[in-house]
Amino acid sequence: MTPVVYLDKRELYFPSDIQAQLNNTYPAIDFTASTSDPSSFLLSNLDQLNVIGNCTLKDLPACPIYLTSKANVTTNPQWLYGTKPDPVVHDTVGARSNVVIVNDHGGGVVDAFYMYFYAFNLGNTVSGQTLGNHVGDWEHTMIRFRDGTPTAMWFSQHDNGQAFTYEAVSKNGTRPIVYSALGTHANFAVPGIHSRSIGSVLINDTASAGYFWDPIISAYYYTYSPSSGTFATTDTSTPVSWLSFLGRWGDKQYPDSDPRQLNFLNLGISWRYESGPTGPLDKDLDRKEVCPGDGNACTTLSALPALVTGSEGPSTVSISNTGDTIVSVTVTATGSVTKSSSTTSNAAADSIDSKLLRVCLCMVTMVIVIWQLPM
C-alpha cells in the first residue's frame, strides 16, 4: 500500500540523497557561515544548528539557519541533479531520498507520511522567465488508516495540495500512484496539466508517466510522537536528530541586488530564486484532518479530476489600472513580446520599454492571465 512515483518524462532534477545535501552546503545566517567547520554536521547531529540559530519549535519560521550551497547554483553543480531511478530496480541506487514517518493518533487512526527529497526545485516558466527556483525540495504524500484500512490520501502541491479517498486513487497493483510534476515535484493523483496561482499569475504544472520510482526501497523509517515532538526508529544505524532541525534545506532567497535574482516585473509577487524549504517536522505531522491544518478548507474528493492535456501556446498578460489606460501584453512560447495600449482618447500604443514597467508599478489593480500549455 506504499506509494510509487512517476517522475515526469522530461525531469532533470531527480530525488536526492539527504546526507549529500549536507555535504554540498554550509549552514549560514544571512549568507554568512554560522560555524567554522560546516563539515562537522551530519544527519546524526544536525539539530545542533538549532542552538546556533536560537531556533525553537514554537517559532519555527523565524529560524535563521539556511543550508547554503557551497557552489554558485547558476553553474549547475552536478549534485543538484540528484539520482535518476534505476530502470530495472526502480531505486535511487546509493541515495536515501525518501523518509517514512508514522504517527499513531490512537483510536485506530494512523497516518503514514512519505517524504520525498530533491536537491533542487526548478520553477515554472512565466513570460519567458523561470520563477520559483530553490535549493532543497521536500514534498510528501500521506495515507490515513482507520483500523488498519487505508481510507484517504494527501498529495502535497506547493503551499497546499489535494486529498482523495483511497479508493479513488489509481493503483499499480495495490500501491497508489503519485505523479511528480516536472521540476517543481508537486504531487498529483493524475498526469497532465495542473493550473495554480502565484499571486495574480496563473501558471501550469505538468506531470507524466515518465521515470518510475519506488521510493520505499531506499527509505528511512520513523515513528513520531506529537506529545514530545520527537522521532524514534528501531534501527540503531538510522540517524534521527536531523528530523529536529528547524532551519531551511537550501539557500535563503537572494536579494534583488544579487545578479542571480529576478524580481518578476519588480512587483514583489514572484522571484527567480526563493528560499529553501523547511523539513518534515514542519509538515503538520499531527494534523486532525487528512489535509494540513493551514486554514484552508479540507475536502476529500471521491473522484479523480479529468485529465487535461494540450500543446504550448502564447501567454497573455492583461493589465488594467484605475485610470483610462489599459495595457495588453502577449508573450509567445519563444519569448517574443508585443504590446498594445488604449485610452479613452485612443492614444497610439507604446513600444515595450521602461514605460510599461512604470505603468505596472503604479497600478492599483492588476490581472495577469497566463496560458502556457506544455508540448
N, C-alpha and C positions, 0 to 999 in steps of 0.2 A: 504493500500500500504506500510505499515511499515514492515520491515523485521522480519522474525522469524529465530531462530538459532538452528541448530542441533550441540550439543557438541558430541565429539567422544564417542563411547560406552565404551572406556577404560579410559576416562578422570578422573583425580584425583583432578585437581585444577580448581574449578568452579568459576563463576562470584562472585565478592566480593563487600561488602558494602564499599562505598568510604570513609565515615567517619571512619569506622573501621580501615582503613589503617592509619589514623592519630592516632587513639587510641593505635595502636601497634608499632608505630615508634616514633623516635625523630629527629628533624632537626639537621643535622650535617654538618660541614665543615671539610674535611679531617679526617673523623671518630671521630671528637671531637664535643660534643654537642654545638650548636651555641646559646643556650639560657638556662637559669637556670630552666625554667618552661615550658617544652615541652607540658604539658597538657593544657596550655592556648590557644593552636592553634586549631581552629575548621574550618570547611568549611566556616564559616561566616567571618573569619579573616585571612585565610591562606596567603593571598597576602602580609601581613606584613613581612613575611620572605624575601621578595624581598629587603626590606630596609636593613635587617641584612646582606644579602649577596651581597649588592651593585649590584643587578641584574637589567638589563634593557632589554626591548624587542628587542632593536637594536642588542644586543649581547647576545641573549638568551643562546646559547651553553656554554657561559663562566660562567653561574650562578653556584656557588659552593655549593648550598644547596641541600642536599640529605636527603630524609625521610628514616632514617636508622632503621632497625629492632631492637627492644629492646632485642629480644631473638636471640640466635645463630640460623640462619636459618637451619643449618645442624641437629638440634634437631627436625625439622619438627613441629614447633608450629602449633596448630590447626587452627589459623586464616588464615594461608596461603592457606588452602584448600577451602575457600570461602563457598558458599551456593549452594547446589545442587537444581536445579529446581524441584518444586513440581510436581509429576507425574500426578496430577489431574488438577491443575490450571496453571501449566507450568510457575510459577512465582518463583523468588528467594525470598521467603517469608521473610520479615523483613530486606531485604538487597536492598539498592538502588545501583544498579550496572550498570545502563545504563543512558546515557545522550543524549538528542536530542537537536541539535543546528541548527537553521535555518538561512541562510544568503540569503537575498533578494538582488540579484545583480542589479535589475531594468531591464526594457525592457522585462519583462516576464520570466526572468531566476532566478530560486530559487534552492538553494542547501539545502538538509536536511541531516545532519550528524547524524549517530547513533554510539555513542561511547560506547564501551564495556570495563568494567574494571574488572581485575583479580588481586588478591593479589600476585600471583606468576606465573612466566613463567618457565615451565620445558623444558630445551633444548633438542636437538636431541642427539641420541647415535651414536658416531663415533668411530670405532675401540675399542669398549668396554668402551668408556668414554662418559659421559653425558656432553655436551658442550652447552654454551649459556643460562644457568640458570640466572634469575634475579628476584629480588623482585619488584613487581609492573608490570603491563602489560596493556597498553592502545592499543586497536585495534579498527578499525572503518570500517563502510561501509558508502557510500554516494549515495543518489539518486538525480539526476538532473532533475528538472522540467522545461519545456518550456510552458508558457501559461497554466499552471495547469496540463499538461500531463507529466508523467514520461517518460524520453527518454533514460537515461543511468544510470548505477550503477557502483560504485567503490568498490572493495574489497581490504582492506589493507592486506599486507603479508610481515611482517618483515620490511625491508628497502624500499619496493616498493609495488607492487600489480598488480591487473588486472582490466580492465574496459570492460564492456559489454553493448550492447544495452539492454534497459529494456525489450524489447520483448523477447530477447534470454534467459533471466534468468528464471530458474524454479520457479514455484509458488506453494504455499499452498493456494488454493483458489485464491485470488487476491494478496496475500502477497509474496514477493520474499523470496527465501530460501537461507540461509547462512550456510555453513558447516565450523565449527570451528575445526582447526587441533588439534590433541592430544598434550597436554602440551604447545605448542607454541601459540595456539589460533589464528594462522593466518587464515584469512577468504578466503574461496574458494566457487566458484559457483557450483562445483560438488564434490561429495565424492571421495575417492580413494587415490592414491599416487601422490604426487606433489613434484618434484625434484627442488632443488635450490642449490646455491653455497655459501659457506663461504670461501672467499679467493680462494684457489685451491682445496677445499674439496666439493664434490658433495654429498648432503645428501637429505633425504626424509622427507616431512611432510605427515601425514596420517589423513584423515578425514572420518567420517562415520555418518550415521543417527542414532545416539545414543540417548542422552538425549535431549528432545525437550524443548526449552526455548523461552518464549515470552517476550523479554526484555522491551517492551513498557509498561508493566503493572506497573513496579516499576521504572519509569524513572523521571529524572529532565528534564524540558523543558526550552529552552532559545532561544533568538534571538541574533545575532551577528552583530555588526556594524563595518565594516572594516575601516571606516574613523577614528574612535576613538579607535579601538581595544578593545572595551568594550562589555559586555554582559548584557542582561536585561531579566527579567521574569515578567509575570503578576501575579504570585503567590507570595505574600509577605512572605510566610513561607519558600520559597525556597532559600537556600544560594546561593550567586552569586560570592563573591570575590575570592573564591578558584580557579575559572577558570583563574584568572590572575596570579596565582602562576607560577613562571618561573623556579623553581628548578625541581629536579627529584623525581619521585614517588617510589623510592627504594634505596637500598644501592649503594654506589659507588663501582666500580669494585675493588675487593680485590687485594692487591699487590701480586706478585708472592711469596713473603716471607710468606704470610698468609697460614697456614696449610690447610685451606679450599679450596685454589685455586689450579688450574692446568693449566699450560700453555702448550697447546697441542704440543707435540714434541719439546717444547721450541723454536718454530718457530715464535711466536707472531702473529699467524693468528686466533686463537680462544682460549677461556678460559672456564673453568668450570663455573665461575661466572662473569657476565658482569654487567655494571651499569644499574640501573633502568631507565625507560623511562621518557621523558618529557610529559606534559599533553596535553589536547585537543587544547590549544592555538597554539601549535607547529605543528598542522596537516594541515597547509596551508588552513585555512578556507575560504580564499578569492581567491582560485585558479581560473584560467581562463578556463582551460580545466577540464575534468572530473578527470583526473589524477593530482596528486600534481605537482607543478612546481619545480621539483627537478633536472631538467636537462635531465631526461630520456625521450625518445620518448613516446608520448601518442597515443596508438592505441586502439580504441574502437571496440572490437570484436563482430561480429554479430552472432556467433555460439559458443556454449559451447564446451570445449575440450573433447576429448574422455576419457572415464573412464579407469583408469589404476589400476589394482589390481594385487596381487601376494602374495607369501609367503616369509618369511625371508630367506635370503641366505648369503653367505660369503661376506666380504668386501675385495676388492683387492686394495692394495696400490702400485703403481708403481712409483719408484723414480729414476731419472737419473741426472747425473752431466755432466760437460763439459769434464771430463776425460774419462778413459776407463772403469770405473766401473758402472754397472747397478744393482740396488738392487730392488728386488720384495718382498713384504710382504703380506701375506694373513692372515686376521683376521676372524675367523669363528664367527657365530652368538653367540656361547657360550664363545667367548673371547680368544680361543687358538690361538697362533701365530706361523707361520712358515715363514722362510726367505730363499731366495736363492740369490746369487750374482754371477756375471760373469764378467770377464775382458778379454781383448784381449789375455792374457796369460793363460786363462782358469783356474784361481785360484779357489780353492775349496771354497764353501760357508761357511761364518762365522755363528756362532750361534747368536741368538737375544741377544745382550748385549749392553754395552755402545759404542761399535764400531759403531753400527748402528746410534745411536744418533749423534756421531761425524760426520759421513758421511752426515746426514741430515743437520746439521748446516753449513757445508762448501759448500753445493750445490749452484750452480749459478742458475739452473733451477730446478723446481720441478713440477711434475704432480701427483696429487692424485685423484684416481677414486674410489669412494665408491659405492658399490651396496648393499643396505640394504632394502629389501622389508619386510614390517611387516607381521606378521602372520594373 
